[in-house]
């Protein structure tokens, strides 16, 4: 199980907006999550999407929000590099 959170900017502050329990870290799970979010929030088009380096999530966000700019989190990059060095 994975607790997946989505944060967004609201009146100049970043707040957790969505909490989802995902059974798998795969494209199918991320696609189901984003399909439900799209159903609940039609027309939502984030300007920037900031994620970790999980390929499945990156692919699905690109599919669902093709005009959004995707960026990877610097903190997660440091964790990835630290893990590779140990």
N, C-alpha and C positions, 0 to 999 in steps of 0.2 A: 504494500500500500504506500502511496505517496500523497502527502498533503501538498497540493499545488495552489499557490496564491497568485492573484493578479492584483497589482497595485496601479493606481492612477492618480493623476493630478486633479485636485478639486479645490478651487479657490486658492491656488498657490501652494497647497500642501499635498504631499504624497501620502495616500491612505490605502490600506488594503480594501479592495472592493469585492473580490470574489475568492471564495475558498472552495476547493473541489478535492474530494478524495478520489484518486485514480488508482485503479487496480494494477495498471501496467505503465511502464515508461516507453510507450510506442506510439507511432503515428496514428494508429486507429483510436487510441484513447484520447490523444490530443485533438483529433478531428471531431470526435463525439463531443468533447468539452466545448470546442469552439462553435460547433453547430448549435448547441444549446444556448450558448451566450448570444449568438447571432439571432436565434429565435426570440430570446428575451429582450434584446437590445438591437432591433433592426436599424440599419444605417450607421452603426458604430464603425468608425474608421480611425484607429489610433494613428497619430503622426509618427511616433517612434515606439518601437517594441524593443525592450531590453530583456534579454534572456541569458541563461547560462549557455554552455556550449553543447547542449543536447541536440544532436542532429535531427531527431524525430520532431522535436518542438520547432526547430528552425524551419524545417520543410513545411510543416502544417501552417505555421504563421504566414509564411510566404504565399501559400495557396489561398488562405482565407483573407489576407490583407495585403494584396500585391502592391498597393501604392504606399504602404507604410515603410518607413526606414527601419531596418533591423540592425540592432547593435548587440554586442555581447558584453556582459558584465566584467569589468576589470577585476573585481574581487574574485570572481570565479576563475578568471584567467590565472591569477596568482595562486589559487588553490590547486589548479591543474598543474601549473609549473612546479609547485612545491611537492606535489605527489610524484611527479616524474623524477624529481631530483633525489627523493628518498629511496 
